[in-house]
Amino acid sequence: MVLIQKLVYFLTDCREKIHSHTKEMESILLVHGGAGNIRDSRVLPKTEIVKQAVKKGYEILNKGGSAVDAVEEAVRIMEDNEYLNAGKGSVLNSNGEVEMDASIMDGRDLNAGAVAVVKDIPHAITLARLVMEKTPHVFLAGAGAVEFAKTVGMPILPPGSLVTKDAEEALANFRKYGDPQGDNYGEVGTVGAVALDSKGHVAAATSTGGTIGKMPGRVGDTPLLGSGTYADDEVGAVSTTGHGESIQKMCVAHTIINEMKKGMNAQEATNLVLKRMTEKLKNTAGAITVSKKGEIGVGMTTRRMPWAYIKGNKLVYGIDPGSSQSETL
């Protein structure tokens, strides 16, 4: 009798596990457009850009596409916009050049790709994905990353093509005022996305032009797994933005994941880790998080961070701490 009962329990458990893996999840895409001291005049355009990016990325999820495809597409949209610090809108280093970092991670198997210090690439996030899918490596940097881009057929832009007038003015103001957190230079930041697809898989992607006036060759948190980006189907996915050196020291993305493993929900874990980083290192950051259960976390210790997510038929967005708006799609 005992053996029969054990067999029944075993079969019931197996059936529940199979059901949980085949049951479709409600897809979620959450994006951010960079945390920082965003001027009032930039609130509306930055908000509109993240709304556009989340809509385009969510189209992929809505058609049954993967979390990886969705986060890449959302980030590509933001890389194409001069109002955000990635791709076309990247800030300049001390030599007046654009050097970009990006990373992407697939929560199914922890597969990941990252690039750093890349020049003249229109979509660093796509190059990071190609590193993940076409090489045995996780991370390529500098000239080696650009050479790889050529071998896989990515377009290489003429030198200086990504340098914008706004970026040149921002660098000039940075040299004059010397304060990367001031109102006189244009906002720093990073763009990123996290997603949960209908099959229950998560992914994260992050891309940036770095910080204004940085030393050539400087690498921030964005391409570093566990700092700027992390995704694990067993827990969730995180993308960060803000003071890169501080985010690196605190391994913010993975630390948020660890707090969720301990039982915190996505919002609680995001807020706790950002608060802890700011208190300890006196610098600010932001992060977006989605859990395997479909929980959403949006946090910032900066003045502002544009963000937006779509879940079901609702688009929710915001830029100021503690404030949000919603639209029915």
N, C-alpha and C positions, 0 to 999 in steps of 0.2 A: 504493500500500500504506500509506504514511504517513497519507494522508487518511482511509483506511478505519479505521485504528487510532484516529485522533483522533475520528472520528465515534462509534466504539464507546465510547471513554472518556466522551465527552460524553453519550451516551444512558444509559450506566451511572450517571453522576453525577446526571443528572436523575431517574432512577428511584429512586435512594437518597434524594434530597431529597424527592421526592413521598411515599415510604414513611415518612420520618421525620416528615412533617407529618400523615400520616393515622394513624400508629400511636398507640394510646391509651396515655396515661401513667397511672401509679399515682397517684391523687389523694392530696393531703396537705393537712391543715388544722392550723395551729399557732397557738396563742393565748397571750397573757400578760395578767396581771391587775394589773400595776404593780409597779415596783421600788421598794424602800425599806426602812426599818427596821421590819419587820413584827413585831409582838408575837406571842409564843407562842400566846396565846389566839385569834389570828386565822388561824393557819396552816391549821387544818382547814377552816373555812368558806371561806376564799379558794381553797383547793385544790379543794374541791367545786364552787365556782362555775365555775372555769375548765374543769373536767371536763365540767360540764353544757353550757357554751357550745360547747366543741369538738365534743361529740356532736351538738348541734342543728345547728351549721354543717355538720358532715360529712354529715349526712343529705342535704343539698342536693347535695354532690359525689357521694355514693353513687348518686344518681338521675340522674347525668349533668349536673347543674347547673354553673353558671359559678363561677369563683373569686371574682368580684365579689359574686355573690349570697351565697356562703358566708361571706366575711369580714364583710359587712354584718350578716348574721343572727347570727353569733357575737358581734359587738360589741354589737348590740342586746340580746342576752341579758345581757351584763355591764352595760350601761347601766341595766338594770332592777333591779340589785341594790345595796342600800345598803352592802355591805361593800367595794365598789370605787369608786374615785374617778372616776366618769363618770356622767352622767345623774342617776339617783335618788340616787346616793351621792356626788355632787360636794361638794367642800369649798367653804368660803365665802371671799369676798374681805374686805377690811378693812371694808366697809360691811355685812357680813353677808348678801351676796347670792351666788347661784350664777351664774357666767359660764362657759360651756363652749366648748371648741374641738374640732374634729374634721376629719379628712380621709380621703379614699379615693382609690385610684389603680388604674387598669386597665393591666396590663402589655402588653396587645395593641397599644395605640396611644398610650400615655402619657397618655390622657385622665384627668382628675382633677377633684375638687371638694373645697372646703374652706370651713369656717365658723369664725368666732372671735367671742368675746365675745357669745355668744347666751344669752338668758334664756328660761326658761319653755317650753323645747322638750323633750319627753320623750326624743327620739332625735336627738341632734345628728349622728350618723353618717348617718342617713337624709336629713337636710337637706343634708349635704355631697354625698351621691350625687345628690340632685335638682339641686343646683347644677351638678354634672358633666353631667347628662343634659338639663336643661331650660333652661340659660342658655348664652350664649357666653363666660361667664367661668369662672375657676377658683376664685376666692376672694371670698366675701361676709362682711361683718362687722357686728356690732352690730345696730342697729335696722333697717338695710337687709336683713340676713339674715332677721330675724324677719318683716319685711314680705313678703319673697319667700315665706317659709313659708306665710303666710296665702294668698297668691295661688295656691299649688299645693295648698291644702286640708289642710295639716298642722295637727293640733290644737295650739292654744296654751293652755297651762295657766294658771290664775289665778296672779297674782304671788305668789312665795314658796312655791309648791307643792312645789318640789324641795328646800326647806330641811328637813333632818332634825334630830332632837334630837342625834344623834351629831355632826353637823357643827357645830352650835352649841356643844356642849361642847368640840369640838376647837379651834374658834376662840378660845374663852375660855381654854383652856390655852395656846394659841399666844401670846395676848396676855400671859399670865402668865409663861411661860417663855421665849418668844422664840426657840425653837430648832426649826425645821421638820424637823430630823433626829432629834429626841429621842423618848423613849417617852411623853411626856406629852400628846401632841396627837392621835394617830391618824395613820395612815400616808398619805403622799402617794403619787402614782403615776399611772398612766394605763392604759387597757386597749387592746389591739390584737390584730390577727389578720393572718396571711399565708396564702396558699393557692396550690396548684398543682392545676389541674383536669385532667380526663382528656384534654383537647385540647391540653395543654401550655401553657396560659395561666396567668399569675400575677397576683395582686392583693394589695393591702395596705390596711388600714384601722386608724385610731387615733382614740381619743376620750378626753377628759379634762375634769375640773373645774378643773384647774390646780393652783396651790399655795395652801395656807392663808394667809390674811391678805394676799394679793397686792393690789397697787393696782388699783382698778377700771380696766378697759381693758387690763390686762396680757395679752400673748399669748405663749405658750410655744412649744415646738418642735412640738407635736402637729399643728397645721394647716399647717405649713410643709413643702412638698415638698422632699425631700432631707435634712431634719432629722428629723422625726418619722415620715415615711412615704415610701416609694418602691417602685415596681414597674416592671419592664421585662422583657418576655418573653425578651430576648436574654441576660439574666443571672439575675434572681431578684427577690425582694420582701423588704422589711424594714419592721418597725415597732419604734419605740423607746419608752423610758420612763425617767424619772429626772429629773435636774436640767436643766430645760428650757433655761435660758440657756446652759449649757455645751454641750448637745446642738446648739443653734443654731450656736454658734461653730465647732464642729467638723463641722457638716453630717454627722452621724453616719450616717444611713441611706444617703445617697448615697456616702459614703466607704467604707462596707462593700461596696456594689455595685462601686465602683471597684477595691477590693482583689480581689474575685472576678473581675473582668475580667482582672486581672493573673495569675490562675491559682490563687489560694487557694480552698479549699473554703469552704462556708458557715460552718462552725464556726470555722475558723482566722481568717477575715476578721472575724467578729463579735467574737471574743476580742481580736484585735489592736487594732481600732479603739476598743473600750471601754477597754482598758488604756491606750492612747495618750491618750485624752481625760482619764481620771482622773489620769494622771501629769502631764499638762500643766496642767490646770485645777483639780486637787484636788477635784473633785466626782464623784459616782457616777452610773451609769446602767445600763440593761439593754437588751437588744434580742433580737428573734427574727428569723430569716432562713430563707427557703427558696430553693433554687436551681432553675434551669430543669431541672437533672438529677435533682431530687428529694432533694438534700442538705438537711440540717436543721442550723441553728445556733441555740443558746440560750446567751446570755451575760449576765453581770451582774458589776458591781463593787460592788453594793450588798450589804447583809446578806442580803436575800431577794428573790425575785421568783416568784410563782406562774405556772406555765406548763403547757401540755398540748398534745400533738399526737396525731392519728390518722393512721396510714399502714397501709393494708391492714386487717387484723383486729386490730391492736394499738393500744391507747391507752397512751401514755407520759406521765408527769407528774412534776412536782417543784416545790420551792420554795426549797430550800437549794442553794448553789453545789456543783456536782459530785455531786449526789445525785438519783436518779430512781427511780421505780417504774413498773411496767407491768401492764396488764390485757389479757386476750384478750377481744375483743368477740364 
